[in-house]
Amino acid sequence: MNDCETVEKLKIVRDVRARMVSHSKSRNILADQLDQAKQEIDNHRLYKDEKEKLLEEREKKLEELRQINADVNTIDVLITESSEYMKNLKETLQPSVKEHLITQSPRL
């Protein structure tokens, strides 16, 4: 083997080594990106699960608010009915009270 052939073979070995190093760096970068993608998929799944829990909680709160609103409406109806009853009772009792006061007043 002569010096020219040796130099050519060394250049080839150097080029192959350089490509291997470049390939190794690329593989490491790709592996890191793959890990990041897997982590993002896991995060995405967690975000969706959390959103679902929040939506369920919101529905429960909305149902509680609907029930409270129904209770308030029921109380309003009771108040209205009670007011009407008191008004009717006053109208019914007023003549009796007047008559009682007239008959009970001392005659001079």
Legacy VTK file of the C-alpha trace (Angstrom):
# vtk DataFile Version 3.0
C-alpha trace
ASCII
DATASET POLYDATA
POINTS 108 float
0.000 0.000 0.000
1.357 3.371 -0.859
0.995 6.652 0.950
-1.683 7.958 -1.449
-3.920 4.966 -0.819
-3.385 5.280 2.929
-4.297 8.966 2.844
-7.406 8.197 0.776
-8.470 5.481 3.196
-7.900 7.828 6.162
-10.046 10.481 4.456
-12.781 7.905 3.918
-12.555 6.785 7.557
-12.679 10.449 8.681
-15.754 11.092 6.497
-17.483 7.944 7.767
-16.711 8.920 11.353
-18.020 12.446 10.761
-21.262 11.035 9.301
-21.580 8.631 12.230
-21.156 11.489 14.719
-23.693 13.567 12.781
-26.067 10.600 12.639
-25.647 10.012 16.370
-26.419 13.686 17.123
-29.468 13.532 14.877
-30.629 10.336 16.568
-30.224 11.957 20.013
-32.163 15.041 18.887
-34.883 12.820 17.445
-35.041 10.783 20.671
-35.394 14.017 22.687
-38.150 15.240 20.384
-39.901 11.896 20.679
-39.718 12.109 24.481
-41.122 15.635 24.340
-43.930 14.480 22.054
-44.784 11.623 24.444
-44.777 14.053 27.375
-47.034 16.452 25.470
-49.436 13.597 24.665
-49.560 12.715 28.362
-50.102 16.384 29.270
-52.826 16.671 26.649
-54.590 13.652 28.145
-54.317 15.201 31.623
-55.692 18.530 30.332
-58.673 16.773 28.769
-59.329 14.798 31.963
-59.149 17.982 34.037
-61.492 19.757 31.630
-63.972 16.887 31.906
-63.844 17.060 35.707
-64.407 20.811 35.607
-67.357 20.407 33.244
-68.889 17.822 35.570
-68.356 20.124 38.550
-69.939 22.995 36.631
-72.982 20.840 35.855
-73.338 19.946 39.538
-73.116 23.618 40.506
-75.658 24.557 37.839
-78.042 21.920 39.169
-77.568 23.286 42.689
-78.314 26.797 41.412
-81.428 25.539 39.605
-82.609 23.934 42.839
-81.933 27.111 44.820
-83.820 29.114 42.195
-86.744 26.696 42.429
-86.697 27.040 46.230
-86.683 30.846 45.975
-89.613 30.699 43.558
-91.492 28.417 45.952
-90.880 30.829 48.840
-92.076 33.724 46.650
-95.306 31.838 45.940
-95.744 31.122 49.666
-95.159 34.780 50.523
-97.677 35.886 47.893
-100.260 33.374 49.114
-99.655 34.389 52.727
-100.069 38.065 51.847
-103.341 37.319 50.062
-104.538 35.234 52.986
-103.703 38.010 55.473
-105.469 40.567 53.281
-108.570 38.380 53.034
-108.454 37.678 56.762
-108.251 41.393 57.532
-111.197 42.111 55.250
-113.159 39.306 56.867
-112.324 40.273 60.443
-112.621 44.027 60.099
-116.446 44.184 60.196
-116.521 41.809 63.169
-113.960 43.862 65.046
-115.869 47.088 64.334
-119.092 45.524 65.508
-117.412 44.200 68.625
-115.920 47.607 69.399
-119.303 49.282 68.928
-121.087 46.833 71.179
-118.375 46.966 73.810
-118.064 50.727 73.950
-119.636 52.280 77.018
-122.907 54.044 76.377
-123.190 57.492 77.691
LINES 1 109
108 0 1 2 3 4 5 6 7 8 9 10 11 12 13 14 15 16 17 18 19 20 21 22 23 24 25 26 27 28 29 30 31 32 33 34 35 36 37 38 39 40 41 42 43 44 45 46 47 48 49 50 51 52 53 54 55 56 57 58 59 60 61 62 63 64 65 66 67 68 69 70 71 72 73 74 75 76 77 78 79 80 81 82 83 84 85 86 87 88 89 90 91 92 93 94 95 96 97 98 99 100 101 102 103 104 105 106 107
